[in-house]
Amino acid sequence: MLKATETPKRRTALGQGLQALIPVEETADQRVSDRSVKWIPIDSLLPNPYQPRRTFAEDALRDLAASIKEMGVIQPLIVRKTPAGKYEIVAGERRWRAAGMAEFTTIPVIVRQLSDSESLEIALIENLQRENLNPLDTAEAYDTLIAKFSYTHDSLAKRIGKDRTSVTNHLRLLKLPEPVKQHLRNELISMGHARTLLAVESVPTLLKLSEKTINRKLSVRELERIVQNYKDKHQVKAAPVPVRDEETAALETRLSRYLSTRVTIKTKNNNAGKIEIHFHSKEELARLLDAVGYSEDFS
């Protein structure tokens, strides 16, 4: 317990977690203080260069703009000041875009002093905690967080409140060819389709199946059956390695030394087989024939 003369140590916002920086649906006694909210001109804001969301659906933005026109911007944006006197959006770009569509001239913000590293992490994690982010955008955000902040799949999953297998499965999407990534980004195929296509090693075949999925509007289950049939048909079965006993191997060695060339003995399960005597010229063949008591004129 703190003494009356002591003050608690101030924790950094990042140490307190994302909610200390990004206001969410808060109860009345948790609301951001009015003193921390500033109203600034919309045209003084700049989009976040680290924004993981590559596309903003126009229909969804129009719906949000209609809501903002009716109710206003309820949740302030998180921004940081730039050296040029502008404000860079850390979290809330969709609200900023929608407010512009609603013809608002000012917007509520909370200004934070954040480094590039903190701004990147918050922007990515804030978006990842939303359910409607495209799977490929999510995968690229995961990849950036791992590269920039040395997260493991497990530590990243804990940081964003997701399952580790979900993180791993999203990251696998980055292995897809670029045209298939674009189909996924444009929602022409689902993440389930994309994960199924990853089982196809041949890139040309993968691309054809991707187009087939779109053109025929295949379900994930239908695509899974097609991919499995393809794998069964094209799976290369390794030739069985013949069992070689020590006696046969030793005889091969003795014959090779006797004939001064490589000799291979191949046997079957019924003890039948063949002897292969290797040669590299007509002269060597004549020598080998002579060694077994047979002569042949190759001239």
ZAROBA-886062 format. One line per field, with one value per atom (N, C-alpha, C): residue number from 1; x, y, z; atom name. Coordinates in steps of 0.1 Angstrom, whole numbers. Layout:
<rs>
seq: NUM,...
east: X,...
north: Y,...
up: Z,...
atom: CA,...
</rs>
This chain:
<rs>
seq: 1,1,1,2,2,2,3,3,3,4,4,4,5,5,5,6,6,6,7,7,7,8,8,8,9,9,9,10,10,10,11,11,11,12,12,12,13,13,13,14,14,14,15,15,15,16,16,16,17,17,17,18,18,18,19,19,19,20,20,20,21,21,21,22,22,22,23,23,23,24,24,24,25,25,25,26,26,26,27,27,27,28,28,28,29,29,29,30,30,30,31,31,31,32,32,32,33,33,33,34,34,34,35,35,35,36,36,36,37,37,37,38,38,38,39,39,39,40,40,40,41,41,41,42,42,42,43,43,43,44,44,44,45,45,45,46,46,46,47,47,47,48,48,48,49,49,49,50,50,50,51,51,51,52,52,52,53,53,53,54,54,54,55,55,55,56,56,56,57,57,57,58,58,58,59,59,59,60,60,60,61,61,61,62,62,62,63,63,63,64,64,64,65,65,65,66,66,66,67,67,67,68,68,68,69,69,69,70,70,70,71,71,71,72,72,72,73,73,73,74,74,74,75,75,75,76,76,76,77,77,77,78,78,78,79,79,79,80,80,80,81,81,81,82,82,82,83,83,83,84,84,84,85,85,85,86,86,86,87,87,87,88,88,88,89,89,89,90,90,90,91,91,91,92,92,92,93,93,93,94,94,94,95,95,95,96,96,96,97,97,97,98,98,98,99,99,99,100,100,100,101,101,101,102,102,102,103,103,103,104,104,104,105,105,105,106,106,106,107,107,107,108,108,108,109,109,109,110,110,110,111,111,111,112,112,112,113,113,113,114,114,114,115,115,115,116,116,116,117,117,117,118,118,118,119,119,119,120,120,120,121,121,121,122,122,122,123,123,123,124,124,124,125,125,125,126,126,126,127,127,127,128,128,128,129,129,129,130,130,130,131,131,131,132,132,132,133,133,133,134,134,134,135,135,135,136,136,136,137,137,137,138,138,138,139,139,139,140,140,140,141,141,141,142,142,142,143,143,143,144,144,144,145,145,145,146,146,146,147,147,147,148,148,148,149,149,149,150,150,150,151,151,151,152,152,152,153,153,153,154,154,154,155,155,155,156,156,156,157,157,157,158,158,158,159,159,159,160,160,160,161,161,161,162,162,162,163,163,163,164,164,164,165,165,165,166,166,166,167,167,167,168,168,168,169,169,169,170,170,170,171,171,171,172,172,172,173,173,173,174,174,174,175,175,175,176,176,176,177,177,177,178,178,178,179,179,179,180,180,180,181,181,181,182,182,182,183,183,183,184,184,184,185,185,185,186,186,186,187,187,187,188,188,188,189,189,189,190,190,190,191,191,191,192,192,192,193,193,193,194,194,194,195,195,195,196,196,196,197,197,197,198,198,198,199,199,199,200,200,200,201,201,201,202,202,202,203,203,203,204,204,204,205,205,205,206,206,206,207,207,207,208,208,208,209,209,209,210,210,210,211,211,211,212,212,212,213,213,213,214,214,214,215,215,215,216,216,216,217,217,217,218,218,218,219,219,219,220,220,220,221,221,221,222,222,222,223,223,223,224,224,224,225,225,225,226,226,226,227,227,227,228,228,228,229,229,229,230,230,230,231,231,231,232,232,232,233,233,233,234,234,234,235,235,235,236,236,236,237,237,237,238,238,238,239,239,239,240,240,240,241,241,241,242,242,242,243,243,243,244,244,244,245,245,245,246,246,246,247,247,247,248,248,248,249,249,249,250,250,250,251,251,251,252,252,252,253,253,253,254,254,254,255,255,255,256,256,256,257,257,257,258,258,258,259,259,259,260,260,260,261,261,261,262,262,262,263,263,263,264,264,264,265,265,265,266,266,266,267,267,267,268,268,268,269,269,269,270,270,270,271,271,271,272,272,272,273,273,273,274,274,274,275,275,275,276,276,276,277,277,277,278,278,278,279,279,279,280,280,280,281,281,281,282,282,282,283,283,283,284,284,284,285,285,285,286,286,286,287,287,287,288,288,288,289,289,289,290,290,290,291,291,291,292,292,292,293,293,293,294,294,294,295,295,295,296,296,296,297,297,297,298,298,298,299,299,299
east: 9,0,9,5,13,11,21,20,14,9,2,11,24,33,39,36,41,31,37,29,32,22,25,34,43,51,43,46,38,43,33,36,34,43,41,28,23,10,12,23,25,25,31,31,17,8,-6,-14,-8,-16,-23,-29,-35,-46,-54,-65,-61,-48,-44,-42,-40,-37,-50,-57,-69,-82,-90,-103,-112,-118,-127,-141,-150,-163,-161,-161,-158,-171,-171,-182,-181,-192,-192,-181,-176,-165,-152,-151,-138,-136,-146,-145,-133,-127,-116,-120,-112,-114,-116,-126,-128,-116,-108,-96,-86,-86,-76,-80,-93,-98,-97,-91,-90,-98,-104,-110,-101,-98,-88,-94,-90,-95,-91,-101,-99,-87,-85,-75,-61,-60,-47,-42,-50,-46,-40,-30,-24,-26,-28,-30,-17,-19,-7,0,13,20,21,18,19,5,-5,-18,-19,-22,-22,-34,-45,-56,-54,-53,-49,-62,-73,-85,-96,-103,-115,-127,-136,-148,-157,-160,-168,-182,-188,-202,-201,-191,-189,-186,-178,-174,-187,-195,-207,-217,-218,-226,-221,-207,-201,-203,-202,-204,-218,-228,-242,-244,-237,-238,-232,-220,-213,-221,-228,-236,-247,-252,-264,-259,-248,-244,-231,-224,-211,-200,-188,-177,-176,-181,-182,-168,-160,-147,-136,-129,-118,-107,-100,-89,-76,-67,-54,-44,-38,-29,-16,-5,7,11,18,21,33,33,45,54,66,75,69,61,56,43,39,28,15,15,3,1,-9,-11,-13,-5,-5,-14,-23,-33,-25,-27,-22,-33,-44,-56,-69,-76,-89,-90,-83,-83,-97,-104,-117,-127,-126,-135,-131,-118,-114,-119,-118,-123,-138,-145,-160,-164,-157,-161,-159,-149,-147,-158,-163,-174,-187,-188,-200,-198,-188,-185,-183,-177,-173,-160,-159,-146,-137,-141,-133,-136,-127,-128,-121,-127,-121,-109,-98,-86,-80,-71,-63,-49,-41,-27,-18,-10,0,14,23,38,42,44,48,60,68,79,74,82,78,75,83,81,68,65,52,40,42,31,28,39,37,30,35,29,14,11,-3,-12,-7,-15,-19,-8,-10,-20,-17,-24,-39,-41,-54,-63,-57,-64,-66,-56,-57,-68,-71,-81,-96,-96,-109,-112,-124,-128,-129,-130,-133,-120,-109,-97,-95,-91,-89,-78,-79,-70,-55,-54,-40,-35,-43,-38,-34,-41,-38,-25,-23,-10,2,0,11,14,3,5,13,9,16,31,34,47,56,49,56,59,50,52,63,64,74,88,88,101,106,97,101,103,96,96,100,105,110,101,88,78,80,77,75,60,56,42,34,40,33,32,43,42,33,33,24,10,7,-7,-12,-3,-7,-9,0,-1,-14,-19,-31,-44,-42,-54,-59,-50,-55,-48,-53,-47,-35,-25,-12,-14,-22,-24,-31,-39,-45,-34,-24,-13,-5,-2,6,-1,-14,-22,-23,-24,-24,-11,0,13,16,10,12,6,-3,-10,0,11,21,29,28,35,27,15,7,13,11,15,7,13,7,-7,-10,-24,-34,-31,-40,-41,-30,-31,-41,-41,-50,-65,-67,-80,-85,-76,-80,-83,-74,-76,-89,-93,-105,-117,-115,-126,-133,-125,-130,-129,-119,-118,-117,-120,-119,-106,-104,-92,-92,-103,-104,-100,-104,-99,-84,-79,-65,-57,-61,-53,-54,-65,-66,-56,-55,-46,-32,-28,-14,-9,-18,-14,-9,-11,-7,7,17,31,33,26,28,21,29,23,13,16,7,-7,-6,-18,-26,-18,-24,-32,-26,-33,-45,-44,-56,-67,-64,-74,-80,-72,-77,-88,-85,-94,-107,-105,-116,-125,-119,-127,-136,-130,-138,-149,-145,-154,-166,-163,-174,-180,-175,-180,-179,-168,-166,-166,-172,-171,-158,-154,-141,-141,-152,-152,-150,-157,-155,-141,-134,-120,-111,-114,-106,-106,-118,-119,-111,-111,-104,-89,-85,-70,-66,-74,-70,-69,-78,-78,-65,-62,-50,-37,-37,-25,-24,-36,-35,-31,-34,-31,-16,-11,3,13,9,18,29,41,52,55,53,56,70,77,91,93,102,104,110,104,109,124,131,145,147,154,156,164,160,168,180,192,204,211,213,220,235,242,256,263,258,265,264,253,252,261,261,270,285,288,302,306,296,299,300,292,294,308,313,326,337,336,346,345,333,332,337,334,339,354,361,375,381,374,379,378,367,365,370,375,380,370,357,347,335,325,314,305,301,292,280,268,256,248,244,236,222,211,198,190,184,176,162,153,139,135,123,119,119,118,118,132,142,156,161,152,156,163,169,175,184,193,202,215,226,239,241,245,248,263,270,284,286,292,293,305,304,316,314,325,324,330,334,339,338,340,340,352,363,375,373,367,364,354,344,335,342,351,359,367,373,381,372,360,352,347,343,339,350,362,373,375,372,374,364,353,343,344,354,356,349,346,339,346,349,356,347,348,340,349,348,356,347,351,343,348,358,365,356
north: -12,0,12,23,35,44,50,59,72,81,93,102,102,111,105,93,86,88,88,88,75,69,57,60,51,53,53,63,65,54,46,36,43,38,43,38,45,40,26,23,10,0,3,-7,-10,-1,-3,-10,-13,-20,-10,-16,-8,1,-3,5,19,19,32,42,37,46,48,37,37,36,46,45,35,26,17,19,10,12,12,24,25,28,25,28,42,47,62,67,58,63,60,55,52,61,70,78,87,90,99,113,119,132,142,151,161,169,171,180,173,160,153,153,157,156,170,171,183,182,193,193,200,194,199,198,207,206,192,187,174,174,186,187,188,189,190,176,165,151,144,136,128,113,105,90,84,73,66,58,60,52,37,34,20,14,20,15,1,-9,-23,-25,-17,-19,-12,-21,-16,-11,-16,-12,-8,2,7,5,-4,-7,6,10,22,21,9,8,9,3,4,18,25,39,48,45,54,51,39,36,43,42,49,64,70,84,88,80,83,83,73,72,85,89,100,113,114,126,127,115,115,116,110,109,116,120,126,116,120,111,108,96,93,90,83,78,87,94,103,94,101,94,96,87,89,94,105,111,115,118,124,135,145,157,155,160,159,171,171,183,194,191,201,208,204,210,203,192,184,174,165,154,141,132,118,109,103,94,81,78,65,54,58,49,57,52,58,64,58,63,62,51,49,60,64,74,88,90,102,103,92,92,93,87,88,101,108,121,131,129,137,135,123,120,126,127,134,149,154,168,175,168,175,183,194,202,200,195,192,178,173,160,159,151,150,140,144,136,137,127,127,127,136,138,130,121,114,116,116,117,102,98,85,84,75,72,65,65,57,43,37,23,21,30,29,31,41,44,32,25,14,2,-1,-12,-9,3,6,5,11,11,-3,-12,-25,-33,-32,-40,-35,-22,-16,-22,-23,-28,-43,-50,-65,-69,-61,-64,-62,-57,-55,-68,-72,-84,-84,-72,-71,-68,-70,-68,-80,-76,-87,-96,-110,-119,-117,-111,-109,-96,-86,-75,-79,-88,-93,-100,-109,-116,-107,-96,-87,-79,-76,-69,-78,-91,-100,-100,-101,-102,-90,-78,-66,-66,-69,-70,-79,-91,-101,-95,-89,-84,-72,-63,-51,-52,-61,-62,-76,-84,-97,-106,-105,-114,-128,-138,-151,-153,-164,-166,-166,-173,-174,-161,-153,-140,-130,-131,-122,-125,-138,-143,-138,-139,-134,-119,-112,-97,-92,-99,-94,-102,-111,-119,-129,-134,-144,-158,-168,-182,-183,-190,-191,-197,-207,-214,-204,-195,-185,-176,-172,-164,-171,-184,-192,-194,-197,-199,-187,-175,-163,-160,-162,-160,-169,-181,-190,-184,-175,-169,-161,-156,-148,-156,-169,-178,-179,-174,-175,-166,-171,-162,-149,-139,-125,-125,-131,-130,-136,-147,-153,-144,-137,-128,-117,-112,-102,-106,-119,-125,-125,-128,-129,-115,-105,-91,-85,-89,-84,-93,-102,-111,-119,-123,-132,-146,-149,-162,-159,-169,-168,-173,-171,-176,-192,-198,-212,-217,-210,-214,-212,-201,-198,-209,-213,-223,-236,-239,-252,-251,-240,-239,-240,-237,-238,-252,-262,-276,-280,-271,-274,-268,-276,-271,-265,-270,-264,-251,-240,-227,-225,-230,-229,-236,-248,-255,-247,-241,-234,-222,-215,-203,-208,-219,-224,-228,-234,-238,-225,-215,-203,-196,-196,-190,-199,-212,-222,-220,-217,-215,-202,-192,-179,-181,-187,-188,-197,-208,-218,-216,-206,-203,-215,-222,-234,-231,-240,-239,-244,-242,-246,-262,-268,-283,-288,-282,-286,-285,-274,-271,-282,-285,-295,-308,-312,-325,-325,-313,-312,-313,-306,-305,-319,-326,-340,-349,-348,-357,-354,-341,-337,-343,-342,-347,-362,-369,-384,-388,-380,-384,-381,-370,-366,-369,-376,-379,-389,-386,-394,-404,-417,-427,-432,-432,-435,-450,-454,-468,-475,-487,-494,-497,-495,-497,-512,-519,-533,-536,-547,-551,-558,-553,-559,-566,-579,-586,-584,-587,-585,-594,-606,-616,-611,-606,-601,-589,-580,-568,-572,-582,-587,-593,-601,-607,-596,-586,-575,-569,-567,-562,-571,-584,-593,-593,-594,-594,-581,-570,-557,-557,-562,-563,-572,-584,-594,-589,-582,-577,-563,-557,-543,-533,-535,-526,-527,-518,-519,-530,-538,-549,-547,-548,-547,-560,-565,-576,-572,-575,-571,-584,-585,-597,-593,-603,-602,-610,-609,-617,-632,-636,-651,-656,-648,-651,-650,-646,-644,-630,-627,-614,-613,-603,-601,-595,-597,-591,-581,-569,-558,-556,-557,-554,-542,-532,-519,-517,-511,-508,-494,-488,-475,-473,-485,-484,-498,-499,-512,-520,-513,-520,-526,-519,-524,-536,-535,-546,-559,-557,-568,-575,-567,-572,-580,-575,-582,-595,-595,-607,-618,-613,-622,-628,-620,-624,-635,-635,-646,-657,-657,-668,-667,-654,-653,-642,-644,-634,-629,-616,-610,-599,-599,-590,-578,-566,-554,-545,-550,-542,-541
up: 0,0,0,-8,-8,4,8,20,14,23,19,12,14,8,-5,-8,-20,-32,-44,-56,-64,-70,-78,-89,-93,-105,-117,-126,-138,-148,-153,-164,-177,-187,-200,-206,-216,-222,-228,-235,-240,-230,-218,-207,-202,-203,-199,-209,-221,-231,-241,-250,-261,-257,-247,-243,-237,-232,-226,-237,-250,-261,-270,-271,-280,-272,-271,-264,-272,-264,-270,-264,-265,-259,-244,-238,-224,-216,-203,-194,-191,-184,-181,-173,-163,-154,-160,-173,-179,-191,-194,-206,-206,-218,-219,-214,-207,-202,-214,-212,-223,-225,-215,-216,-225,-227,-235,-250,-253,-266,-273,-285,-292,-305,-310,-322,-332,-343,-352,-366,-376,-390,-396,-403,-410,-419,-426,-436,-430,-417,-411,-407,-410,-407,-419,-416,-426,-423,-433,-431,-425,-418,-412,-423,-425,-435,-432,-419,-415,-414,-420,-420,-427,-420,-426,-436,-434,-442,-456,-466,-480,-487,-484,-491,-481,-485,-477,-485,-481,-489,-489,-501,-503,-496,-497,-491,-476,-470,-456,-451,-459,-456,-457,-467,-468,-456,-452,-440,-428,-426,-415,-416,-428,-430,-426,-430,-427,-412,-405,-390,-384,-389,-384,-386,-397,-400,-390,-386,-377,-362,-358,-344,-341,-352,-349,-348,-346,-344,-329,-324,-310,-304,-312,-306,-312,-304,-310,-317,-326,-333,-324,-325,-319,-329,-326,-336,-329,-337,-332,-341,-335,-343,-351,-363,-372,-371,-375,-375,-383,-393,-402,-397,-384,-378,-381,-389,-392,-381,-383,-374,-381,-377,-384,-376,-383,-377,-373,-360,-355,-355,-351,-351,-354,-364,-367,-381,-390,-404,-411,-408,-413,-409,-396,-391,-398,-400,-406,-421,-428,-442,-442,-433,-433,-429,-420,-415,-427,-435,-447,-457,-459,-467,-462,-449,-443,-443,-449,-450,-437,-427,-415,-418,-411,-412,-401,-389,-378,-372,-365,-359,-346,-336,-323,-324,-317,-316,-302,-300,-288,-293,-289,-294,-284,-289,-281,-287,-278,-282,-284,-296,-299,-309,-307,-316,-329,-339,-351,-348,-339,-335,-328,-318,-311,-320,-329,-338,-347,-352,-361,-353,-341,-334,-330,-326,-322,-334,-346,-358,-362,-362,-366,-357,-344,-334,-333,-334,-333,-344,-356,-368,-367,-361,-360,-350,-341,-331,-337,-349,-355,-364,-364,-371,-386,-392,-406,-414,-409,-417,-427,-439,-449,-444,-447,-442,-447,-459,-464,-458,-455,-448,-434,-428,-415,-415,-425,-427,-428,-436,-438,-426,-418,-405,-395,-395,-386,-390,-403,-408,-404,-405,-402,-387,-379,-364,-360,-367,-364,-368,-380,-385,-377,-373,-367,-352,-346,-331,-326,-335,-331,-323,-326,-320,-325,-317,-322,-325,-332,-335,-321,-311,-299,-291,-291,-283,-290,-304,-311,-308,-308,-306,-292,-282,-269,-269,-276,-276,-282,-292,-299,-295,-286,-281,-291,-300,-310,-306,-313,-312,-320,-315,-323,-336,-337,-350,-360,-356,-364,-370,-362,-366,-377,-374,-383,-397,-396,-408,-417,-410,-418,-425,-418,-424,-435,-436,-447,-460,-459,-470,-478,-472,-479,-489,-489,-498,-511,-512,-524,-535,-548,-559,-559,-564,-563,-569,-581,-586,-576,-569,-559,-547,-543,-532,-535,-548,-552,-552,-556,-555,-541,-532,-517,-512,-516,-511,-517,-529,-535,-531,-522,-517,-527,-538,-548,-544,-535,-528,-513,-505,-491,-486,-473,-467,-467,-466,-467,-481,-491,-505,-506,-501,-502,-495,-483,-475,-482,-489,-497,-509,-515,-527,-523,-511,-506,-507,-508,-508,-522,-532,-546,-548,-551,-552,-566,-576,-590,-591,-593,-594,-606,-618,-629,-625,-619,-615,-604,-595,-584,-590,-600,-606,-614,-621,-628,-619,-607,-598,-591,-589,-584,-593,-606,-616,-617,-616,-617,-605,-593,-581,-583,-589,-590,-601,-612,-624,-621,-613,-610,-596,-589,-576,-567,-567,-559,-544,-537,-522,-518,-506,-500,-501,-497,-497,-511,-521,-535,-540,-536,-540,-533,-521,-513,-521,-526,-533,-546,-553,-565,-563,-552,-549,-545,-537,-532,-544,-554,-566,-574,-575,-582,-575,-562,-555,-556,-555,-557,-571,-581,-595,-598,-592,-595,-585,-574,-564,-570,-568,-573,-562,-566,-556,-557,-546,-546,-549,-558,-561,-549,-546,-534,-535,-524,-524,-521,-531,-529,-516,-510,-498,-502,-498,-502,-490,-491,-480,-481,-471,-470,-480,-482,-491,-505,-510,-523,-525,-516,-516,-517,-509,-510,-523,-529,-542,-553,-552,-561,-561,-549,-547,-553,-551,-556,-571,-577,-592,-598,-591,-597,-597,-586,-586,-597,-598,-608,-622,-625,-639,-641,-630,-631,-637,-633,-637,-627,-628,-618,-622,-612,-614,-604,-609,-600,-601,-589,-588,-583,-591,-587,-585,-573,-570,-567,-569,-566,-554,-550,-538,-541,-553,-556,-559,-555,-557,-572,-581,-595,-595,-606,-607,-620,-619,-631,-626,-634,-631,-642,-638,-648,-647,-659,-660,-668,-662,-669,-677,-689,-697,-704,-708,-713,-728,-734,-747,-754,-767,-774,-769,-767,-762,-749,-740,-726,-727,-736,-738,-743,-752,-758,-747,-738,-727,-717,-714,-705,-711,-724,-730,-730,-732,-732,-718,-708,-694,-690,-697,-694,-704,-713,-722,-735,-739,-752,-759,-772,-780,-791,-795,-805,-812,-825,-833,-836,-830,-832,-843,-850,-860,-873
atom: N,CA,C,N,CA,C,N,CA,C,N,CA,C,N,CA,C,N,CA,C,N,CA,C,N,CA,C,N,CA,C,N,CA,C,N,CA,C,N,CA,C,N,CA,C,N,CA,C,N,CA,C,N,CA,C,N,CA,C,N,CA,C,N,CA,C,N,CA,C,N,CA,C,N,CA,C,N,CA,C,N,CA,C,N,CA,C,N,CA,C,N,CA,C,N,CA,C,N,CA,C,N,CA,C,N,CA,C,N,CA,C,N,CA,C,N,CA,C,N,CA,C,N,CA,C,N,CA,C,N,CA,C,N,CA,C,N,CA,C,N,CA,C,N,CA,C,N,CA,C,N,CA,C,N,CA,C,N,CA,C,N,CA,C,N,CA,C,N,CA,C,N,CA,C,N,CA,C,N,CA,C,N,CA,C,N,CA,C,N,CA,C,N,CA,C,N,CA,C,N,CA,C,N,CA,C,N,CA,C,N,CA,C,N,CA,C,N,CA,C,N,CA,C,N,CA,C,N,CA,C,N,CA,C,N,CA,C,N,CA,C,N,CA,C,N,CA,C,N,CA,C,N,CA,C,N,CA,C,N,CA,C,N,CA,C,N,CA,C,N,CA,C,N,CA,C,N,CA,C,N,CA,C,N,CA,C,N,CA,C,N,CA,C,N,CA,C,N,CA,C,N,CA,C,N,CA,C,N,CA,C,N,CA,C,N,CA,C,N,CA,C,N,CA,C,N,CA,C,N,CA,C,N,CA,C,N,CA,C,N,CA,C,N,CA,C,N,CA,C,N,CA,C,N,CA,C,N,CA,C,N,CA,C,N,CA,C,N,CA,C,N,CA,C,N,CA,C,N,CA,C,N,CA,C,N,CA,C,N,CA,C,N,CA,C,N,CA,C,N,CA,C,N,CA,C,N,CA,C,N,CA,C,N,CA,C,N,CA,C,N,CA,C,N,CA,C,N,CA,C,N,CA,C,N,CA,C,N,CA,C,N,CA,C,N,CA,C,N,CA,C,N,CA,C,N,CA,C,N,CA,C,N,CA,C,N,CA,C,N,CA,C,N,CA,C,N,CA,C,N,CA,C,N,CA,C,N,CA,C,N,CA,C,N,CA,C,N,CA,C,N,CA,C,N,CA,C,N,CA,C,N,CA,C,N,CA,C,N,CA,C,N,CA,C,N,CA,C,N,CA,C,N,CA,C,N,CA,C,N,CA,C,N,CA,C,N,CA,C,N,CA,C,N,CA,C,N,CA,C,N,CA,C,N,CA,C,N,CA,C,N,CA,C,N,CA,C,N,CA,C,N,CA,C,N,CA,C,N,CA,C,N,CA,C,N,CA,C,N,CA,C,N,CA,C,N,CA,C,N,CA,C,N,CA,C,N,CA,C,N,CA,C,N,CA,C,N,CA,C,N,CA,C,N,CA,C,N,CA,C,N,CA,C,N,CA,C,N,CA,C,N,CA,C,N,CA,C,N,CA,C,N,CA,C,N,CA,C,N,CA,C,N,CA,C,N,CA,C,N,CA,C,N,CA,C,N,CA,C,N,CA,C,N,CA,C,N,CA,C,N,CA,C,N,CA,C,N,CA,C,N,CA,C,N,CA,C,N,CA,C,N,CA,C,N,CA,C,N,CA,C,N,CA,C,N,CA,C,N,CA,C,N,CA,C,N,CA,C,N,CA,C,N,CA,C,N,CA,C,N,CA,C,N,CA,C,N,CA,C,N,CA,C,N,CA,C,N,CA,C,N,CA,C,N,CA,C,N,CA,C,N,CA,C,N,CA,C,N,CA,C,N,CA,C,N,CA,C,N,CA,C,N,CA,C,N,CA,C,N,CA,C,N,CA,C,N,CA,C,N,CA,C,N,CA,C,N,CA,C,N,CA,C,N,CA,C,N,CA,C,N,CA,C,N,CA,C,N,CA,C,N,CA,C,N,CA,C,N,CA,C,N,CA,C,N,CA,C,N,CA,C,N,CA,C,N,CA,C,N,CA,C,N,CA,C,N,CA,C,N,CA,C,N,CA,C,N,CA,C,N,CA,C,N,CA,C,N,CA,C,N,CA,C,N,CA,C,N,CA,C,N,CA,C,N,CA,C,N,CA,C,N,CA,C,N,CA,C,N,CA,C,N,CA,C,N,CA,C,N,CA,C,N,CA,C,N,CA,C,N,CA,C,N,CA,C,N,CA,C,N,CA,C,N,CA,C,N,CA,C,N,CA,C,N,CA,C,N,CA,C,N,CA,C,N,CA,C,N,CA,C,N,CA,C,N,CA,C,N,CA,C,N,CA,C,N,CA,C,N,CA,C,N,CA,C,N,CA,C,N,CA,C,N,CA,C
</rs>
